[in-house]
Amino acid sequence: MLLGWSLWAATRDTIARGQQMHRIPCAGCQFFTSDYHLKCTVRPSAALTEAAINCPDHTPLTSVYTSNRIYDLTSRHEST
């Protein structure tokens, strides 16, 4: 009985923690760099932590391109 209760409590806590971690919006922010040296250009100490959940500087990505350089990979020609 105690083992069942412990397993249920651990599962419940794991699910709650996972739901909390999925609320962190950093990956969808335009200031997120995906570089482990500087994760966020505005609030680097809060990036990817629970402190970032209500980040006032969060700005959603407006494009699938994450840099100012857009490469056209379709017009690449190889010389023979």
C-alpha positions as CSV (number, residue, x, y, z in Angstrom):
1,M,0.0,0.0,0.0
2,L,2.8,2.4,0.9
3,L,4.7,1.5,-2.3
4,G,1.5,2.3,-4.4
5,W,1.1,5.6,-2.7
6,S,4.7,6.5,-3.2
7,L,4.5,5.7,-6.9
8,W,1.3,7.6,-7.4
9,A,2.8,10.7,-5.6
10,A,6.0,10.5,-7.6
11,T,4.0,10.3,-10.9
12,R,1.8,13.2,-9.8
13,D,4.7,15.4,-8.9
14,T,6.6,14.5,-12.2
15,I,3.5,15.5,-14.3
16,A,3.1,18.7,-12.3
17,R,6.7,19.6,-12.8
18,G,6.6,18.8,-16.5
19,Q,3.6,21.1,-17.0
20,Q,5.3,23.9,-15.1
21,M,8.5,23.5,-17.3
22,H,6.4,23.6,-20.5
23,R,5.1,27.1,-19.5
24,I,8.6,28.5,-20.0
25,P,8.3,30.6,-23.2
26,C,12.0,31.1,-24.1
27,A,12.2,28.8,-27.1
28,G,9.5,30.8,-28.9
29,C,11.0,34.3,-28.1
30,Q,12.8,36.4,-30.7
31,F,15.5,37.2,-28.0
32,F,16.4,33.5,-27.5
33,T,19.7,32.7,-29.1
34,S,19.9,28.9,-28.7
35,D,23.6,29.4,-27.7
36,Y,24.6,28.1,-24.4
37,H,27.0,31.0,-23.8
38,L,24.2,33.6,-24.1
39,K,20.7,32.1,-24.1
40,C,18.8,35.4,-24.0
41,T,20.0,38.8,-25.0
42,V,17.7,40.7,-22.7
43,R,17.5,38.5,-19.5
44,P,20.3,35.9,-19.6
45,S,20.1,35.0,-16.0
46,A,16.4,34.1,-16.3
47,A,16.5,32.3,-19.6
48,L,15.1,28.7,-19.5
49,T,14.3,29.0,-15.8
50,E,10.9,29.3,-14.0
51,A,11.7,33.0,-13.6
52,A,11.1,33.4,-17.4
53,I,7.5,32.2,-17.2
54,N,6.1,35.7,-16.8
55,C,9.0,37.5,-18.6
56,P,7.9,41.1,-19.5
57,D,10.3,41.2,-22.4
58,H,9.0,38.0,-24.1
59,T,8.4,38.8,-27.8
60,P,7.1,35.9,-29.9
61,L,8.9,35.0,-33.0
62,T,7.2,36.5,-36.1
63,S,9.2,34.5,-38.6
64,V,10.6,31.0,-39.0
65,Y,14.0,32.7,-39.7
66,T,15.9,33.4,-36.5
67,S,18.5,35.7,-37.9
68,N,18.7,38.7,-40.2
69,R,20.4,36.7,-42.9
70,I,18.1,34.7,-45.1
71,Y,19.8,32.2,-47.3
72,D,18.3,31.0,-50.5
73,L,19.3,27.3,-50.6
74,T,17.1,26.6,-53.7
75,S,19.2,28.6,-56.1
76,R,22.5,26.9,-55.3
77,H,24.1,25.7,-58.5
78,E,27.1,23.3,-58.6
79,S,29.6,23.7,-61.4
80,T,30.5,20.7,-63.4
